[in-house]
Amino acid sequence: MKSTQIKLGENTFDFHFGLGFMGTLLKENKTSIEQLMKDLSENPFDTVPLIMHTSAKYGAKRLNLEFTLSIDDFMDILDDNGGISAKGIEDFLTAFTNSMTKDVPKEKPVKRQTRGKQKSLRS
């Protein structure tokens, strides 16, 4: 299971990642992965809290817990605990990135085959 617990002030959130979370994030926000990545780079102040809120809400659902925080309430918690530069946000982004890239096979470099020693074309 891809999840992490992060404490923000007096609140501890279970942020859940994986296919279900990503599907929920894209569906609820009527967006694509490409647009999400573009939004993340263009406006992290809006997009990071949105991703975190959805992940926390999805994590609560997976644990059969009620999640009642609105996105505005969640942003207030982030602001009260360091804003965009908070350690909790840094920890979340590391976990989020790892959830999408860890265990993904890396391409092996392709070796060029040579045909042995080549003769010069000059006579």
N, C-alpha and C positions, 0 to 999 in steps of 0.2 A: 504494500500500500504506500502510495506517495503522499505523505502528509507531514506537517511540522507544526509544533506548538510554539507560538511566539507571544510573549507577554508585552502588552502595551499599557503602561501605567498599572492600574489595578485589575485590568482585564487580560485574561489569557484566551487566545483564539486558537482553534484547531483549523489550520489552513489545509485544505485538501486539494490535491492536483490529480492529473490523469485525464482519461478520455471523457468521463462523465462531467468533470468540472469544465474542461475546455468546450465541450458541446453546449453546456448550460451557459457559459460566458458568451459564446458566439450567438447562440439563439436568443437569449434574453436581451442582448444589445443589438440584435439585427445587424451583425457585422461579419466580416471574414477574418481569417488569421492574418492575411496581408494587410487589411485595413487596421486591425488591432496593433500590429507592429508599427505601422506608420503613425497611428495616433500616439503610441507609446513614445516614439522619438519626438514627435511634434509638440505634445502636451502631456508630459509625465505627471503634472500636478493634478490633472483630472483622471488620467487613465490608470495610474498606479493604484490610487484608492479604489477605483471601480473594480479592478482585477482582484485586489485584496478583499474587498467587501463580498464579491461573488464567491471567492474561495472560502472565506469564513462561513458564509451562509451555506455553501455546499457541504463544508465540513460538519456543521451542526446537523444538517439533514442526514448525513451518513451516520451520525451518532444518535439519531432520533431525538435531537434536542430542538427546542424552539429557538429561532433566531429573530429577534424583534428590532434590531438596530436598522434604522434607515441609512441610506448612503450618507446623508448629511450628519447624522449622529456619529457614524463611523469616522467621517472626516474630522469631526470635532475631537474624537479620541486621538487620531493621528496628530492633529495640530497641537493638542495638549501634551504630546509626548515627543516633540522634536520636529514635527512637520516632515517635509520631504527628505530631510537629512537624518531622520531618526534611525537608530540602530535597528529597530524592528522592521523598518522598510527595507533596509539593506539586507537583513536576514531573510525577509520574504522574497526579495528579488533573486537572491542567491538560490533559494530553494525552488522558486518558480523556474528559473533558468535550468537548474540541474534536472528538474522533472521533465523538461523537454529535450535535454541533450544527453543526459547520463544514460549509459547502456545503449546508446545508438552506435552501431558499428561504424568504425572509421574506415574510410576507403584506403586501401593499400596502394602505394605508388605502383604504377605499371612500369615494368622494366622493358626497355627497348631491346629487342632481339637483334643481335648482330650476326652476320653471315661469315664470320671469320675475317681473316685479313683480306682486304680488298686490293686489287691491282690498280695501278695507276692507268688512266686512260691515255696517257701520253705514250707515244712510241719512241 
